[in-house]
Amino acid sequence: MELKKANTKALIFIGVTENFPNSTAALITNYLVKKLKENEVEVILYNVSSEVPLLDMTMSKHPNSVEEMVNLFLSTELHFWLAPLYHGSIPGIMKNSLDWLEITSKLPEPYLLDKRIGLISWADGINALNGITTMENVTKSLRAWPLPYSVSIEKNRLRDLESPNCISSFYTKKLDRLLDIALSRKIEVVS
């Protein structure tokens, strides 16, 4: 095994439509973007979209919105998936987007084969880990590698009490640990 620096391109998949300036999703996304750019990583943002229709594998031609989304997912080796917890799981619109990756099943390297995925979820209470578990199961089903560290956020502890537009030091440490693992520790298989 050899430790190697991560690729210089990362996808941040924002699994919620409420990504307005002061939202939880925006706060976390902005922090990740800032830290990734400080490490000279090109960042691609993808918000779930109502333009991606419900999964229908009987379509003879896939919609452009689906093709564009799938190409973004395939073009990056490192992903960060962000999701709130809705009724015990990730938002359905996010899962639907991930389900469309089924169209890659016939490719030589199907699904998200060997991509590294950092997982972040938040909830009003302490159950955000349910979102992490769901995303981890999807990640593995898509043949990707969930990073061995994820960030489960109790939403009322995310913001700094003195500066509500900033993330608390408790969670910046956790996010920094996730970023450190994502950017500096890649296991290469030696043949």
C-alpha positions as CSV (number, residue, x, y, z in Angstrom):
1,M,0.0,0.0,0.0
2,E,1.1,3.5,-0.8
3,L,-0.2,6.8,0.5
4,K,-0.9,9.2,-2.3
5,K,-2.3,12.8,-2.5
6,A,-5.9,12.9,-3.8
7,N,-6.8,14.1,-7.4
8,T,-7.3,17.8,-7.8
9,K,-10.9,17.7,-8.7
10,A,-13.8,17.1,-6.3
11,L,-17.6,17.0,-6.7
12,I,-19.8,18.3,-3.9
13,F,-23.2,16.7,-4.3
14,I,-25.8,18.8,-2.4
15,G,-28.8,16.5,-1.8
16,V,-31.3,19.2,-0.9
17,T,-33.0,21.9,-2.8
18,E,-33.0,24.4,0.1
19,N,-29.5,25.7,-0.6
20,F,-30.2,29.4,0.0
21,P,-27.4,31.7,1.4
22,N,-27.9,31.1,5.1
23,S,-29.0,27.4,4.9
24,T,-27.2,24.6,6.6
25,A,-26.3,23.2,3.1
26,A,-24.8,26.5,2.0
27,L,-22.9,26.9,5.2
28,I,-21.3,23.5,4.9
29,T,-20.8,23.8,1.2
30,N,-19.0,27.1,1.5
31,Y,-16.7,25.7,4.1
32,L,-15.8,22.7,2.0
33,V,-15.2,24.9,-1.1
34,K,-13.0,27.2,0.8
35,K,-10.9,24.4,2.3
36,L,-10.7,22.5,-1.0
37,K,-9.6,25.6,-2.9
38,E,-6.9,26.3,-0.3
39,N,-5.6,22.8,-1.2
40,E,-5.7,23.7,-4.9
41,V,-8.6,21.3,-5.6
42,E,-10.9,22.2,-8.4
43,V,-14.5,22.1,-7.0
44,I,-17.6,21.1,-9.0
45,L,-20.9,21.8,-7.2
46,Y,-24.0,19.8,-8.1
47,N,-27.4,20.5,-6.5
48,V,-30.2,18.0,-6.8
49,S,-32.6,19.2,-9.4
50,S,-36.2,18.8,-10.2
51,E,-35.0,18.7,-13.9
52,V,-33.8,15.1,-13.2
53,P,-37.0,13.1,-13.7
54,L,-38.1,10.1,-11.7
55,L,-36.0,7.1,-12.7
56,D,-37.4,5.4,-15.7
57,M,-35.2,2.7,-17.2
58,T,-37.6,2.1,-20.1
59,M,-36.8,5.5,-21.7
60,S,-35.1,5.0,-25.1
61,K,-33.1,8.2,-24.7
62,H,-32.0,9.6,-21.3
63,P,-32.8,13.3,-20.6
64,N,-30.0,15.8,-21.0
65,S,-30.2,16.6,-17.3
66,V,-29.5,13.0,-16.4
67,E,-26.6,12.7,-18.9
68,E,-25.0,15.9,-17.5
69,M,-25.4,14.7,-13.9
70,V,-24.0,11.3,-14.6
71,N,-21.0,12.8,-16.5
72,L,-20.2,15.0,-13.5
73,F,-20.3,12.0,-11.2
74,L,-18.1,10.0,-13.5
75,S,-15.6,12.8,-14.1
76,T,-14.4,13.2,-10.5
77,E,-12.6,10.7,-8.3
78,L,-13.5,12.4,-5.0
79,H,-17.0,13.2,-4.0
80,F,-18.6,14.8,-0.9
81,W,-22.3,14.0,-0.4
82,L,-24.3,16.4,1.8
83,A,-27.8,15.5,3.0
84,P,-30.3,16.4,5.6
85,L,-32.2,13.7,7.4
86,Y,-35.8,13.6,6.2
87,H,-38.1,11.2,8.0
88,G,-35.2,8.8,8.9
89,S,-33.4,8.9,5.5
90,I,-31.9,11.1,2.8
91,P,-34.2,13.2,0.6
92,G,-36.0,11.2,-2.1
93,I,-34.8,13.6,-4.8
94,M,-31.2,12.8,-3.8
95,K,-31.8,9.0,-3.9
96,N,-33.5,9.4,-7.3
97,S,-30.5,11.2,-8.7
98,L,-28.2,8.4,-7.4
99,D,-30.5,5.8,-8.8
100,W,-30.0,7.2,-12.3
101,L,-26.4,6.0,-12.1
102,E,-27.9,2.7,-13.1
103,I,-27.5,3.8,-16.7
104,T,-23.7,3.3,-16.3
105,S,-24.1,-0.4,-15.5
106,K,-22.9,-1.5,-19.0
107,L,-19.8,0.7,-19.0
108,P,-16.3,-1.0,-18.6
109,E,-16.1,0.8,-15.2
110,P,-19.7,0.8,-14.1
111,Y,-21.4,3.0,-11.5
112,L,-18.9,4.9,-9.3
113,L,-16.3,2.2,-9.3
114,D,-13.4,3.0,-7.0
115,K,-14.4,6.6,-6.4
116,R,-13.9,8.0,-2.9
117,I,-17.0,9.5,-1.1
118,G,-17.0,11.7,2.0
119,L,-20.4,11.7,3.7
120,I,-22.0,14.5,5.7
121,S,-25.5,14.5,7.1
122,W,-27.4,16.8,9.5
123,A,-30.6,16.6,11.5
124,D,-32.5,18.6,14.1
125,G,-31.8,15.9,16.7
126,I,-29.0,13.4,17.0
127,N,-30.2,11.0,14.4
128,A,-28.2,12.3,11.4
129,L,-26.2,9.1,11.4
130,N,-29.2,7.5,9.7
131,G,-28.5,9.7,6.7
132,I,-24.8,8.6,6.8
133,T,-25.8,5.0,6.9
134,T,-28.1,5.3,4.0
135,M,-25.5,7.2,1.9
136,E,-22.9,4.6,2.9
137,N,-25.1,1.8,1.7
138,V,-25.7,3.5,-1.6
139,T,-22.0,4.3,-2.0
140,K,-21.1,0.6,-1.5
141,S,-23.9,-0.5,-3.9
142,L,-22.4,1.8,-6.5
143,R,-19.0,0.2,-6.0
144,A,-17.4,3.3,-4.5
145,W,-15.4,3.7,-1.3
146,P,-17.0,5.6,1.5
147,L,-14.2,7.4,3.4
148,P,-13.6,5.8,6.8
149,Y,-14.7,8.9,8.6
150,S,-18.0,10.8,8.1
151,V,-19.6,13.8,9.7
152,S,-23.0,13.4,11.4
153,I,-24.2,16.9,12.5
154,E,-26.6,17.9,15.2
155,K,-28.0,21.0,13.5
156,N,-28.4,23.1,16.6
157,R,-24.7,22.7,17.4
158,L,-23.4,23.5,13.8
159,R,-23.3,27.3,14.0
160,D,-20.9,29.2,16.2
161,L,-22.8,31.0,19.0
162,E,-20.8,34.2,18.6
163,S,-20.8,34.2,14.7
164,P,-23.9,32.4,13.5
165,N,-22.7,32.6,9.9
166,C,-19.7,30.4,10.8
167,I,-19.4,26.8,11.7
168,S,-18.6,26.0,15.3
169,S,-15.1,24.8,16.2
170,F,-16.6,21.5,17.2
171,Y,-17.7,20.8,13.6
172,T,-14.9,22.6,11.8
173,K,-12.6,20.0,13.5
174,K,-14.7,17.2,12.2
175,L,-15.0,18.6,8.7
176,D,-11.2,19.3,8.7
177,R,-10.6,15.7,9.7
178,L,-12.8,14.5,6.8
179,L,-11.0,16.8,4.4
180,D,-7.6,15.6,5.6
181,I,-8.5,12.0,5.1
182,A,-10.0,12.8,1.6
183,L,-7.0,14.8,0.4
184,S,-4.0,13.1,1.9
185,R,-4.8,9.4,2.3
186,K,-5.5,7.3,-0.7
187,I,-4.7,3.7,-0.7
188,E,-3.3,2.4,-4.0
189,V,-3.4,-1.3,-4.8
190,V,0.0,-2.5,-5.8
191,S,0.0,-5.2,-8.5
